[in-house]
Amino acid sequence: MTPTPEPDPVDPAPYPLIARGKVRSLYDLGDSTMAMVASDRISAFDIVLDTLVPDKGAVLTQLSLWWFDQLADLAPNHVVSRQLPPGAPADWADRTMVVRRLEMVGVECVARGYLTGSGIRSYRESTTLCGIALPPGLTESSRLAEPLFTPTTKAGVGDHDEPMTFAEVVEAVGGPLAEQLRELTLAVYDRAATIAAERGILLADTKIEVGRDPDGTLVLADELLTPDSSRFWPADGYGPGRVQPSYDKQFVRDWLTSPASGWDRASGQAPPPLPDEVVRRTRARYLEAFQRLTGVPWETARARSRADTATPEVPDVSI
């Protein structure tokens, strides 16, 4: 039986809403900190769907926290606390990080080790990727000779990110920062790809969010190396020349583009609600990714999270 998804977090009076994205909402906690709360919303083709996927927001949050720990020596991250802030709604459990405010870099930092998605489309059009010339003969899911930094613009909700050349990144943020972003993005990819490979998973590509603290240090922010921001493929089934099965929302994309959905992506109409079976299989894929990467079953991880993050009760000292 598929659990009932948590509702979108409501705006609690003590915490003003700062912003709401496709999946996450930010609430002002004061003292330069925010609560980042991940909902069970799911998007496809840059459209937020009406259907929720149970536990998705919690899985994304807990997996991000795990990755922040694995990469702590590469760069600091934005997490201040894993405890729920005082007065937080019950549905914030497992899906909340207290994070510091940062000056976010206006570039989506993407690293690719394999050619797929928008990468293969760009290659077929021009044999280039973000201005980088690639050799002939590559195909869907080909492994690249070395991981590439393939940045994009940072579009708003409902808009599409556009590919950027490295020269365009330099123009946007300056040469020194552009070099730092490329170096950090590729270092994150290399470390994560090694960790994933040890667990029988290929990291095809990943997108990271980067901010700067007041002294200019680059800080990893938002989510990190989740099925929403990365393509993870089972290594034992890999083969170039075809689309790979992946630990993400591919079931959702496949159903929406199938005749069964009755939806025309070019129609401008909202997609229909997802069938229960698509929701169930999508949830199972997220949970499988979590367990394969961390080595911990989801229910065990959830229990640990709730034990570690519960807000301490204030003792009654009245006489």
Buried (B, 14 or more C-beta within 10 A) or exposed (E): EBEEBBEBBEEBEEBEBBEBBBBBBBBBBEEEBBBBBBBBBBBBEEBBBEBBBBBBBBBBBBBBBBBBEBBEEBBBBBBBBBBBBEEBBEBBBBBBBBBBBBEBBEBBBBBBBBBBBBBBEBBEEEBEBBBBEBEEEBEBBBBBEEBBBBBBBBEEEEEEBEBBBBEBBBEBBEEEBBEBBBEBBBBBBBBBBEBBEEEEBBBBBBBBBBBBBEEEEBBBBBBBBBBBBBBBBBEEEBEBEEEBBBBBBBBBEBBBBEEEBEBEEEEEEEBBEBEEEBBBBBBEBBBBBBBBBBEBEBEEBBEEBEEEBEEEEEEEEEE
